[in-house]
Amino acid sequence: VAKDLGLQLPALRDGGVRIIDRGRTQYFSLHGQTGHLVTAERIDREQLCGSVQQCVLRCEVIVEGEM
């Protein structure tokens, strides 16, 4: 995420970037040392989507301040 947005890692660590998931569970987070998008916990596809063929988890990356 840091590389794709052209941000330095301190911008991530200082709270300038947040991941927002839809729903109550936070499935994704940013790794503070690498800037990678990582899963925050185990994701159970069957529990989330049941028998639906295509299962999509959406999240938003919020960048505070100027880019």
C-alpha positions as CSV (number, residue, x, y, z in Angstrom):
1,V,0.0,0.0,0.0
2,A,2.8,2.4,0.9
3,K,4.6,1.7,-2.4
4,D,1.4,2.0,-4.5
5,L,0.5,5.3,-2.9
6,G,4.1,6.6,-3.0
7,L,4.2,7.1,0.8
8,Q,7.1,6.7,3.2
9,L,6.7,4.3,6.0
10,P,6.6,7.0,8.7
11,A,3.3,8.3,7.2
12,L,1.8,4.9,7.9
13,R,3.2,4.6,11.5
14,D,2.1,8.2,12.4
15,G,-1.5,7.3,11.7
16,G,-1.9,9.1,8.4
17,V,-3.3,6.0,6.7
18,R,-6.2,3.8,7.8
19,I,-8.0,0.7,6.5
20,I,-11.7,0.8,6.8
21,D,-13.7,-2.4,6.4
22,R,-17.5,-2.5,5.8
23,G,-19.2,-4.3,8.7
24,R,-18.2,-5.0,12.2
25,T,-15.1,-7.1,11.8
26,Q,-11.8,-5.6,10.8
27,Y,-10.3,-8.1,8.4
28,F,-7.4,-6.1,7.1
29,S,-4.6,-3.9,8.6
30,L,-1.4,-2.3,7.5
31,H,1.9,-3.7,8.6
32,G,3.7,-0.8,10.2
33,Q,7.2,-1.9,9.2
34,T,6.6,-2.9,5.6
35,G,3.5,-1.0,4.5
36,H,1.9,-4.2,3.3
37,L,-1.8,-4.9,3.5
38,V,-2.2,-8.0,5.7
39,T,-5.1,-10.0,7.1
40,A,-5.8,-9.0,10.7
41,E,-7.4,-12.4,11.5
42,R,-8.4,-15.6,9.8
43,I,-11.0,-15.2,7.2
44,D,-13.7,-18.0,6.9
45,R,-15.1,-17.8,3.3
46,E,-18.0,-20.2,4.0
47,Q,-19.1,-18.2,7.1
48,L,-18.9,-14.9,5.2
49,C,-20.4,-15.8,1.8
50,G,-22.1,-19.2,2.2
51,S,-22.6,-20.9,-1.1
52,V,-22.2,-17.7,-3.2
53,Q,-19.8,-18.4,-6.1
54,Q,-17.9,-15.0,-5.9
55,C,-16.9,-13.8,-2.5
56,V,-15.6,-10.3,-2.2
57,L,-14.4,-8.4,0.8
58,R,-14.2,-4.6,0.3
59,C,-12.2,-2.2,2.3
60,E,-11.2,1.5,1.9
61,V,-7.7,3.0,2.4
62,I,-8.1,6.5,4.0
63,V,-5.1,8.8,3.6
64,E,-5.2,11.9,5.9
65,G,-3.3,14.9,4.8
66,E,-1.8,15.8,1.4
67,M,-0.4,13.4,-1.1
